[in-house]
Amino acid sequence: MQTKPNVKTYEGQTFIIGYVGDKQGCGFYRFRSLATYLNNVENCKYRFLEPPFEINDERILSKTAAIVFKSDASDMTKYCIEHYIKLRKEKGYKYNLVMDFDDLPFKAGDNGASDVLDKKTKLAVDRIVVFAKQMDLIIASTAFLAKKLEENGMKNVKTIPNVVSRYLFGYPTHKLNKKPLICYTGSISHFGDRGATLDFSEKWRTFIKMGVENDIFDVIVFGKSTQKIKFFGKKLGEKIGNIQWSHIFSYPSVLKAINADFMIAPLAPVDFNRAKSNIKMLEAAALGAVFMGDVFEGSPYNGCLKCQAVTESDTPKTIMEKFKFLSKPENYYSVQKAQADFISESNLYTESEKYIGFYFNTLTKKENDMPCGTKKGGGKKPPKK
């Protein structure tokens, strides 16, 4: 015998529905990580849903504050947007339609990744723009990206920064090895095979060559072994370790298992990268690995310490000097602590009450919301970047 659903199940709940598409970084850092955490927090008024297709249940939609779409050009996204616009008009629902951007999709004219998109991807971007114009709110991971989206005709664009999850990454307790291990988690080529300016520049490649061949440090990179051989050459490539790309939810545990002393983030000075967040620096800080990355005007890593910054004037020799300075235990642990303090003081972690409050205030266009029954629900200002 069929029984009537228990309406009390939804009492006191407000839903956030997400269609975040792939299983990569954007969906993980900007929806699933927070969703997984808060769906397991007692007394949290918000509950996240990630359905495989559209929802029609009035009991859920009448209590839904926002429906979030990843910047995606699929037919499923098109259908769901049309479905929820139609239902809101017919039923008078109050939810906001939101589209989330984590990368710059538009051509910038400086030979970055978005300048070398193939025809299929360009058509997808055109379609995404049409979808975005139907949204009530656009959210971007950085202020620079938000500015570029506005310049390309998008309205009501707000910034919600990327953060790391302590429940997945843990706390920085790493101990420096006698022979340091450097880890690079990015793509070695990163559209370089299509003609884009390489992030992993020649001076970084030479620095790696100097360190490996002189037995100063070991290196491990992500991707296929054929990629590292092609990029570094057979002789050097065979001395560099590699690990296959992992599922995004396994990624933190994979990084912890690697147990790297340093994490590097080579980055070309192009607008595609200026639109990126400082997530690689946050990951390193969360793991307790000391970060080194490219710093230039508009770089997402401008917040790192001077001794960690690889500037445009640096050479392989000066990069090595900075590395050796950071490899001294007293300097290493001092920087490690500074990185951990930066995450905490800037509220750039998923579990931060201020970040949670800011996330929901932005998404639902409300102020002084206290989603988890806390005394502090976040203010009007975003977390420090």
HELIX and SHEET records of a PDB file:
HELIX    1   1 VAL A    7  TYR A   10  5                                   4    
HELIX    2   2 GLY A   25  GLY A   27  1                                   3    
HELIX    3   3 PHE A   28  ARG A   32  3                                   5    
HELIX    4   4 SER A   33  LEU A   38  1                                   6    
HELIX    5   5 GLU A   58  LEU A   61  1                                   4    
HELIX    6   6 ASP A   75  LYS A   91  1                                  17    
HELIX    7   7 ALA A  113  ASP A  115  5                                   3    
HELIX    8   8 LYS A  119  ALA A  132  1                                  14    
HELIX    9   9 ALA A  143  GLU A  151  1                                   9    
HELIX   10  10 ARG A  166  PHE A  169  1                                   4    
HELIX   11  11 GLY A  192  ARG A  194  5                                   3    
HELIX   12  12 GLU A  202  GLU A  213  1                                  12    
HELIX   13  13 SER A  225  PHE A  232  1                                   8    
HELIX   14  14 LYS A  234  GLY A  237  1                                   4    
HELIX   15  15 TYR A  251  ILE A  258  1                                   8    
HELIX   16  16 ASP A  271  ARG A  274  1                                   4    
HELIX   17  17 ILE A  279  LEU A  287  1                                   9    
HELIX   18  18 LYS A  306  GLN A  308  5                                   3    
HELIX   19  19 PRO A  316  SER A  327  1                                  12    
HELIX   20  20 PRO A  329  GLU A  345  1                                  17    
HELIX   21  21 GLU A  353  THR A  364  1                                  12    
SHEET    1   A 6 TYR A  46  LEU A  49  0                                        
SHEET    2   A 6 THR A  14  TYR A  19  1                                        
SHEET    3   A 6 THR A  64  LYS A  70  1                                        
SHEET    4   A 6 ASN A  96  PHE A 101  1                                        
SHEET    5   A 6 LEU A 137  ALA A 140  1                                        
SHEET    6   A 6 VAL A 157  THR A 159  1                                        
SHEET    1   B 6 GLY A 241  ILE A 243  0                                        
SHEET    2   B 6 ASP A 218  PHE A 222  1                                        
SHEET    3   B 6 LEU A 181  TYR A 184  1                                        
SHEET    4   B 6 PHE A 262  ALA A 265  1                                        
SHEET    5   B 6 VAL A 290  ASP A 294  1                                        
SHEET    6   B 6 ALA A 309  VAL A 310  1                                        
END                                                                             
